[in-house]
Amino acid sequence: MRVATVDSLVTLFYDGSRELFDQELIWEWEDEEVQIRHQNNINGDWEDWQLEEVVNFEELNELSDECKRYIRERRSWQQIIVVDGVTEIPDYTFYECYNIQRVIFADSVIRIEHHAFFGCRSLFDIKWPLNLECIGQYAFRECNLSSVFIPPRCREIGGWAFVANENLTILNIPQDTELQRSAIFNTKLFQKSPAGNFGVPTWLKNMNNSDQFALHRVCSSFEPTLEMIVDVLKDRGGPNAFKVENSIGITPSRYLQENPYAHIIEKEIIEKYILDMMGEL
């Protein structure tokens, strides 16, 4: 594994060659963390807390040098690039790596195990692996994701996988994916759900199934094409269909903007549609 600066972010190239999670060192740090909270009167969530601003590492005499190096290293990473050939991200690998903002997975990744990115509070951008099959329990709990487009091969999303991503408003998942009902607790998406606790998985999979929302389904689908969208526009009244909100206030335009697999410019779609209607194509 190596570290370099990519796009101005401190980037770890993860190849799975060594175990990144050390339970004993985490326990050692968490014991000290409690004392720092108490001494500095820090209550509740420390989302904006920067370690260097609160305490000097060198003054933490109760911590081993190994633990200090370990925590410093984990807090230094801002981007993770998972290299080709890695097939799984083990349990707790990036647990509470607070400063990770972006993760880019190689398509070889099949499994993301439980707690793998738990507490990565700055994580807002993920390039998902096309061959992903399983996301474990708590895998992305307490991150900062606002939209998630799960690849079509994924068949299982564990309990609490995306819980407490407070800004999460888009979660597009395949119809065949088993989604635990607790996966989106404490998110904007859950708050807007009319389905209640037990009906959330079904509601998520079917909220755009009405013919009225055909354009939503296309724009949020895996790798939508220009031809697919133009065909729907012909039946849905033209470019204004991009502005129709679904039951939680998401428009097809936003699906296109958020969908990492949509390499389509909305202006080009509208232009093609209008020319098509005028018989110029």
N, C-alpha and C positions, 0 to 999 in steps of 0.2 A: 504494500500500500504506500502511496506517496501523497504529499500535500503540495499544492501549487495554487497560485492566484489565477482564477478564470473569471472573466467578466467582473473584475474588481472584487470578487468574493473568494475568501479562503476556502479552497476546495479539497476535499478528501476523495481520492480515487479508491473506491472500496472494491477489493478483489477477493475478500473472504479469507485471506491468507493468515489472519490472526484474529483471535477472539477479542472484541472491543469492550465487552461488558465484564466488569470485575465486581462481583457482588460484595466482597469484603471491603474494597475501597469505596464503593458507593455507601455502604453502611457506615464506614468511618466518617465520610464526608457528611452524611445526613445527621449523624450525632452532633457534629460540629455546627451544622446549619441551624439546628434547634437553639444552640447557645447564641449564635449570631443574631437570630431573631429576637431572643430574649434581651440581649444586651443592647440592641439598637432599637428596641420597641417596634419591630416590624410585625404587623399582624396581617392575617389573611394571605391573599395571593400576592406574590412578589413579581408580577409580570414585568414591571418596569425596573426591577431591581438589578443593578449592575454590581457584581461582586467587588470589582476594584474600587468602586466609589464608597463602599461600606466598610471594607476591611482590607488591610494589607496582608497578603498571604504569608509574608515572612513573620508576621506577628501571631500567626496561628500555631502556637507551640505544641498544641495537642495533636496536630496533624503530622503524619509522616511525610517526608519529602516525596515519597512515591505517590501518595494520595494527592499532594499539591500538584505534581506534574500531571497526574491523570486527569484531574478536574480541569486544569488549565487547558489541556489538549482538547478535551471534549467541548469546552466552551468556545474554543477558537474556530471550530468548523462553522462555515456559513453556507456551504453547498456540498452536497454529496453526489458524486457521479459513480454509479454502480457499473462496473466494467463488464463487457461481454464474457459469458462463461459462468458467471455467478447465477445460481439457480434459486437460492433462498436467502432471506435476511433473517438471521436467527432471533430468538426471543431477546428482548431488551437491548438489542445492539446499539441503538441511538437514544436510549432512555434519557430523557431530560437534557438533551443537548439543545439548550435554550436558543442558540443563535443560528441554527440551521434554517435557512430561508427557502431553499430549493433542493429538490431531489430529482435526479434524472436516472431512471432505471434502464439498464440494458434489457432488450426483449427476451433474453434468456431467463430472466427471473420468473419463477413459477409460484413461489410462496413468499408471503410477508408474514412472519410469525407474530405471536401475541406480544404486545407491548413494544414492538420494534421501534416505533417513533413516538412512544408515549411522552407527553410533556414537551414536545418540540414546539414551543409557543410562538416562534417566529415563522414556522413553516407554512407558506401560503401557496406554493407552486410545485406541482408534481407532474413529471412526464412518466405516465404509467407504462409498464411493460406489456407488450401486445399478447404475450403468452401467459399472463397472470391467471392463476387458477384459484387462489385462496388468500384471503386477508384475515389474519387472526384476531382474537379478542383484544380490545384496547389498543390495537396497532397504531391508531392515529388519534388517540384520545388527547384532548387539550392542545390541539394544534391550532392553526389559524387559517384553515381552508375555507374558502367561500364557494367553490364549485368543484365537483368531482365527477368525472366521466369514466366509469369502470369499463374496461375492455370486455368484449363479448365472450371470451373463454372463461371468465371468472365465474365460478360456481358456488362460492361460499364467502360470506362476509360475517365475521364473528360478532358476538355481542359487544356492545359498547365501542365498536371499532372507530366511530367518528364522534362519539359523545363529547360534548363540551367544546366543539368547534363553533363558537358562538355565532359567527357570521355565515355559516353554511346555509345556502339557500338553493343550491342546485346539486342534486345527487341523481345522476342518470345511471341506471343499472340494467343489465340484461334481464329479460323476462324469466329466464331459467335459473337465475342466481338465487340461492337461499340467503335471505337477509334476516338477521335476528332483529326482532322488533325494538330492541333497546339500542340499536346501532346509532341513532341520531338524537338521543336525549340531549336536552340543553343546547339546541341549535335553533336558528331562525326557522329552518325548514320544519322542525318538529312543532314549533309554536304555531305555525300557520296551517298545520295539518288539521283537517276536520275529522280525521278518522279515529282519533283516540289511540291509546297505547297499543292495543292488540291489532288494530287495522292498518298501522303505518306501512308495513311491507307491501301489502296489497295496494294501498293507496299510491305509494311511490311508483309502483310498476304500471298503474293504470290511470294516473291523473291526466294524461294526455291522450287517452284512447278514443275520445269522442272525435267524430269527423270534423268538428269545429277546430280541433287542434292538430290537424294533419301536418301543418307546417312545423309545429313544435316538435313532433316526432321525428321529422326529417332532419331538422337543424340540430337536434340533440343526439341523433343516431351516430354510430361509429363511422367515421369518415364519410360524411354526406357529400354528394356530388352536385354539381351545378344542374345537371339534367334532372335529378330527383326533385330539386327545389323548384325549378321552372315548371315542371309538370304539376306540382301542387298549386303553384300560383295561378295557373290557368283555370283551376277549379275553385279558387278561393278569393277571387276578386282583385288580384293584382298586388302591387307592392304594399298596400295598406295592411295586408295580412301579416306583415312583419311586426306590426304594432299591437296585435291582438294578445292580451294577457291571459294566461291560464289561471287556474284556481288559486295559485299562490303569487300571482303578479309577475310572472316571468314571460317575457316576449320571445318570439323566435329570434329576433335580432340579438338578444342577450345570449341565447344558446350558442349562436354562431360566434359571438365575441369571446365567450368563455371556453368553448369546446376546443381543446388542444389538437384535435384531429380534423378540424374543419379548416382546410386551406382555401377558403372561398372569401372573396371580397363582395360584400353586400351590393355595392354599387354596380358591379359587373353583372350580378344576378338580375337586378332590376332592369338594367339596360338591355340585357338579352331578352328578358320577358317582353318589354315594350316593343322591341324590334320584331320579335316573333309575332306579336299580336298585329303589327302593322304589315306583316307579310314580307319583311325585308330580309329574312333569313331562309 
